């Protein structure tokens, strides 16, 4: 077993991680854009809609990034938690403010009985990931922040307990087994756990996406990290390309299956299956050699890396933009009574995606530079002030 050597100074930056985040947010935005084209049917929409599993790609990339940061910085748990809070909270809280102002406390899809201040405050403190009506109601997409923050909470324990690829694989297997057992038990006993909730779609979404079900996805990132940075053996180029091809084929297979919820007879969820597939993709990109001119593989290109850099702001912003314009567009199309051909539906989707992506990138660049980076620097100054 080889344990990473702590490094001093700033964390080494890896382009492929930005690329993973870029593909993740691109998939999420595309999936939500597809929902605005209700007439669009067929395998094209089915494929695009699976982009919502980009959140699981975020989780895999997050685990790899945090392990790199933990071992390279080597500045302990206090610094870790401060750094994570200043990284995540500001944009998250701004998103809650917007949705609280825009929707108020009125009923909505994720909160059919409306909101109250208990829901909002629970979300503000990142504890909304354990109740079906809290899970995604105060901020659309906020469920993933709840899951991410729970991962941050247990991350130091995982780091101290998992010290090599064998333990990472064991932890992944145990988490997969335990998570699915807990989730199945919770769904069977949902009337006891949440007696006031009668909408099964709320509990079904919670149990498929809450932390016990997503922990194996994070642990896929652990496996990728240890196989990439601590394993003495380096894969040959033919194997890297084969793994990359395998990951892409597996993603297509998962996206186009007639019934995606029966993988291995329900032994693993669709999200966990995507997590494993994304792990193969991440490992392949992490081990891709640069070209003779020192450039990255074509999949790790500048536009997708830049999108990855601003992906957290983009995640919040695209929900804000979708909430303000998607309903208007849907109502306008219904009022006009336009019946689009299959080709027109695809063109409409591509145009809407392009416009939304452009606006999202502009706004996200602003908040990345004016909010995210200053708050990250503030957190680092606080950490440094505590050292002396």
Helices and strands as residue ranges (DSSP letters): H 15-34, H 43-49, G 50-53, H 54-73, H 76-103, H 117-124, H 142-161, H 165-188, H 190-193, H 200-209, H 211-229, H 237-256, G 263-266, H 270-286, H 302-309, H 311-336, H 342-367, I 368-372, H 373-387
